[in-house]
Amino acid sequence: MSYPGLATGAKSCIWNIICQPIVLYDMDYIPLSNSGKQKVDSKQGNLLKQSLGLNKRSHSSNLLKALSVNKIEVVIKWNIAFP
């Protein structure tokens, strides 16, 4: 993921297909508080920024939208609704 020659769209696709499911493995069965979901969202943003070579202090909310990456809370709700 951190290979500099890899296109941003490819990194986004790799994140959505491989990395995010690994991060979220069985989290739909664990009761997470709102602060727990925020921590996982923050970790997801930090990992994405690392893979893109961005500063860890940059805001990740716009980055997630630009890369079409869903927030953790949305993915967990989706997994619960459609197992």
CNS distance restraints for C-alpha pairs under 8 A (distance, minus, plus):
assign (resid   1 and name CA) (resid   6 and name CA) 7.51 0.50 0.50
assign (resid   1 and name CA) (resid  11 and name CA) 6.04 0.50 0.50
assign (resid   1 and name CA) (resid  14 and name CA) 7.68 0.50 0.50
assign (resid   1 and name CA) (resid  51 and name CA) 5.53 0.50 0.50
assign (resid   1 and name CA) (resid  52 and name CA) 7.85 0.50 0.50
assign (resid   2 and name CA) (resid   6 and name CA) 7.87 0.50 0.50
assign (resid   2 and name CA) (resid  50 and name CA) 7.35 0.50 0.50
assign (resid   2 and name CA) (resid  51 and name CA) 4.46 0.50 0.50
assign (resid   2 and name CA) (resid  52 and name CA) 6.39 0.50 0.50
assign (resid   2 and name CA) (resid  53 and name CA) 7.23 0.50 0.50
assign (resid   3 and name CA) (resid  51 and name CA) 7.96 0.50 0.50
assign (resid   4 and name CA) (resid  52 and name CA) 7.93 0.50 0.50
assign (resid   6 and name CA) (resid  10 and name CA) 6.65 0.50 0.50
assign (resid   6 and name CA) (resid  11 and name CA) 6.91 0.50 0.50
assign (resid   7 and name CA) (resid  11 and name CA) 6.43 0.50 0.50
assign (resid   8 and name CA) (resid  12 and name CA) 6.18 0.50 0.50
assign (resid   8 and name CA) (resid  52 and name CA) 7.32 0.50 0.50
assign (resid   8 and name CA) (resid  67 and name CA) 7.98 0.50 0.50
assign (resid   9 and name CA) (resid  13 and name CA) 6.20 0.50 0.50
assign (resid   9 and name CA) (resid  67 and name CA) 7.17 0.50 0.50
assign (resid  10 and name CA) (resid  14 and name CA) 6.11 0.50 0.50
assign (resid  11 and name CA) (resid  15 and name CA) 6.08 0.50 0.50
assign (resid  11 and name CA) (resid  51 and name CA) 7.83 0.50 0.50
assign (resid  11 and name CA) (resid  52 and name CA) 7.89 0.50 0.50
assign (resid  12 and name CA) (resid  16 and name CA) 6.20 0.50 0.50
assign (resid  12 and name CA) (resid  67 and name CA) 5.68 0.50 0.50
assign (resid  12 and name CA) (resid  68 and name CA) 7.42 0.50 0.50
assign (resid  12 and name CA) (resid  69 and name CA) 7.25 0.50 0.50
assign (resid  13 and name CA) (resid  17 and name CA) 6.07 0.50 0.50
assign (resid  14 and name CA) (resid  18 and name CA) 5.59 0.50 0.50
assign (resid  14 and name CA) (resid  19 and name CA) 6.77 0.50 0.50
assign (resid  15 and name CA) (resid  19 and name CA) 4.66 0.50 0.50
assign (resid  15 and name CA) (resid  20 and name CA) 5.75 0.50 0.50
assign (resid  15 and name CA) (resid  48 and name CA) 7.92 0.50 0.50
assign (resid  16 and name CA) (resid  20 and name CA) 5.51 0.50 0.50
assign (resid  16 and name CA) (resid  21 and name CA) 7.45 0.50 0.50
assign (resid  16 and name CA) (resid  69 and name CA) 6.56 0.50 0.50
assign (resid  17 and name CA) (resid  21 and name CA) 6.93 0.50 0.50
assign (resid  18 and name CA) (resid  22 and name CA) 6.58 0.50 0.50
assign (resid  19 and name CA) (resid  23 and name CA) 6.28 0.50 0.50
assign (resid  20 and name CA) (resid  24 and name CA) 6.08 0.50 0.50
assign (resid  20 and name CA) (resid  44 and name CA) 7.97 0.50 0.50
assign (resid  21 and name CA) (resid  25 and name CA) 5.80 0.50 0.50
assign (resid  24 and name CA) (resid  28 and name CA) 7.70 0.50 0.50
assign (resid  24 and name CA) (resid  72 and name CA) 7.75 0.50 0.50
assign (resid  24 and name CA) (resid  76 and name CA) 7.80 0.50 0.50
assign (resid  26 and name CA) (resid  30 and name CA) 7.03 0.50 0.50
assign (resid  27 and name CA) (resid  31 and name CA) 7.76 0.50 0.50
assign (resid  27 and name CA) (resid  32 and name CA) 8.00 0.50 0.50
assign (resid  27 and name CA) (resid  76 and name CA) 7.04 0.50 0.50
assign (resid  28 and name CA) (resid  76 and name CA) 5.31 0.50 0.50
assign (resid  28 and name CA) (resid  77 and name CA) 7.58 0.50 0.50
assign (resid  28 and name CA) (resid  79 and name CA) 6.60 0.50 0.50
assign (resid  28 and name CA) (resid  80 and name CA) 6.17 0.50 0.50
assign (resid  32 and name CA) (resid  36 and name CA) 5.49 0.50 0.50
assign (resid  32 and name CA) (resid  37 and name CA) 6.24 0.50 0.50
assign (resid  33 and name CA) (resid  37 and name CA) 6.35 0.50 0.50
assign (resid  34 and name CA) (resid  38 and name CA) 6.21 0.50 0.50
assign (resid  35 and name CA) (resid  39 and name CA) 6.18 0.50 0.50
assign (resid  36 and name CA) (resid  40 and name CA) 6.34 0.50 0.50
assign (resid  37 and name CA) (resid  41 and name CA) 6.08 0.50 0.50
assign (resid  37 and name CA) (resid  72 and name CA) 6.76 0.50 0.50
assign (resid  37 and name CA) (resid  73 and name CA) 6.47 0.50 0.50
assign (resid  38 and name CA) (resid  42 and name CA) 6.01 0.50 0.50
assign (resid  39 and name CA) (resid  43 and name CA) 6.16 0.50 0.50
assign (resid  40 and name CA) (resid  44 and name CA) 6.12 0.50 0.50
assign (resid  40 and name CA) (resid  72 and name CA) 6.92 0.50 0.50
assign (resid  41 and name CA) (resid  45 and name CA) 6.25 0.50 0.50
assign (resid  41 and name CA) (resid  71 and name CA) 6.31 0.50 0.50
assign (resid  41 and name CA) (resid  72 and name CA) 5.71 0.50 0.50
assign (resid  42 and name CA) (resid  46 and name CA) 6.19 0.50 0.50
assign (resid  43 and name CA) (resid  47 and name CA) 6.13 0.50 0.50
assign (resid  44 and name CA) (resid  48 and name CA) 6.22 0.50 0.50
assign (resid  45 and name CA) (resid  49 and name CA) 6.13 0.50 0.50
assign (resid  45 and name CA) (resid  60 and name CA) 5.37 0.50 0.50
assign (resid  45 and name CA) (resid  61 and name CA) 7.86 0.50 0.50
assign (resid  45 and name CA) (resid  64 and name CA) 7.41 0.50 0.50
assign (resid  46 and name CA) (resid  50 and name CA) 6.13 0.50 0.50
assign (resid  46 and name CA) (resid  56 and name CA) 6.06 0.50 0.50
assign (resid  46 and name CA) (resid  60 and name CA) 7.68 0.50 0.50
assign (resid  47 and name CA) (resid  51 and name CA) 6.24 0.50 0.50
assign (resid  48 and name CA) (resid  52 and name CA) 6.26 0.50 0.50
assign (resid  49 and name CA) (resid  53 and name CA) 6.00 0.50 0.50
assign (resid  49 and name CA) (resid  54 and name CA) 4.92 0.50 0.50
assign (resid  49 and name CA) (resid  55 and name CA) 6.74 0.50 0.50
assign (resid  49 and name CA) (resid  56 and name CA) 6.27 0.50 0.50
assign (resid  49 and name CA) (resid  60 and name CA) 7.62 0.50 0.50
assign (resid  50 and name CA) (resid  54 and name CA) 6.02 0.50 0.50
assign (resid  50 and name CA) (resid  55 and name CA) 7.50 0.50 0.50
assign (resid  50 and name CA) (resid  56 and name CA) 7.10 0.50 0.50
assign (resid  54 and name CA) (resid  58 and name CA) 7.29 0.50 0.50
assign (resid  59 and name CA) (resid  63 and name CA) 7.20 0.50 0.50
assign (resid  60 and name CA) (resid  64 and name CA) 6.04 0.50 0.50
assign (resid  61 and name CA) (resid  65 and name CA) 6.52 0.50 0.50
assign (resid  62 and name CA) (resid  66 and name CA) 6.13 0.50 0.50
assign (resid  63 and name CA) (resid  67 and name CA) 6.13 0.50 0.50
assign (resid  64 and name CA) (resid  68 and name CA) 5.93 0.50 0.50
assign (resid  64 and name CA) (resid  69 and name CA) 4.98 0.50 0.50
assign (resid  64 and name CA) (resid  70 and name CA) 6.84 0.50 0.50
assign (resid  64 and name CA) (resid  71 and name CA) 7.63 0.50 0.50
assign (resid  65 and name CA) (resid  69 and name CA) 6.31 0.50 0.50
assign (resid  65 and name CA) (resid  70 and name CA) 7.68 0.50 0.50
assign (resid  70 and name CA) (resid  74 and name CA) 6.32 0.50 0.50
assign (resid  70 and name CA) (resid  75 and name CA) 6.47 0.50 0.50
assign (resid  71 and name CA) (resid  75 and name CA) 6.50 0.50 0.50
assign (resid  72 and name CA) (resid  76 and name CA) 6.13 0.50 0.50
assign (resid  73 and name CA) (resid  77 and name CA) 6.20 0.50 0.50
assign (resid  74 and name CA) (resid  78 and name CA) 6.16 0.50 0.50
assign (resid  75 and name CA) (resid  79 and name CA) 6.12 0.50 0.50
assign (resid  76 and name CA) (resid  80 and name CA) 6.21 0.50 0.50
assign (resid  77 and name CA) (resid  81 and name CA) 6.14 0.50 0.50
assign (resid  78 and name CA) (resid  82 and name CA) 5.96 0.50 0.50
assign (resid  78 and name CA) (resid  83 and name CA) 7.98 0.50 0.50
assign (resid  79 and name CA) (resid  83 and name CA) 5.22 0.50 0.50
